[in-house]
Amino acid sequence: MSLFDVHQISLNNLKRQSQLTRKYELPLIIVKTNISNELNENEQAHFVYKLALDEVNKKLTLLNAMVLEHEDAINSSNLESVFVVRGVTTSNLKRAMVKIENSHPLGSLINIDIIDPQGYAVSRRGSQMEPRRCILCQYPASYCSMNHRHSVEEIKHKIKSIIAQY
């Protein structure tokens, strides 16, 4: 898949999110794997993605949240689901989804974003939460990513190891 194709998929995902935000004026939950594109096509990535969806649905049930719409965008380089949710505040959604990312054994391989009713992403920092940690060290993941602290091979090996241990 070319860089252009990946970019087009991202644009289509953003367009879909924007349409849902305008239609419902409610928070969105965006569920993706936190796995490199090269590994996203294998069955392990699909396993992590399905597990993430199950965990999100369980958490939404515990929160007594109502899912008004759920869409999947799955293709060769994209595993993404969007949930439109009613009955829970954006900040409570963010806390609940970060709890999945932080506490589940495969949580480091799951990326759950919250989009507020105005269409803005809700950050951990803005919610007074600790940043996501790198899967290889204890630095914030954003720091390691921006500074290319780890090789792609190191990251792939760690991802495979996390899944195998589960």
Helices and strands as residue ranges (DSSP letters): H 3-24, E 28-33, H 43-62, E 66-75, E 78-86, H 90-103, G 107-109, E 110-115, G 125-127, H 141-146, H 152-165
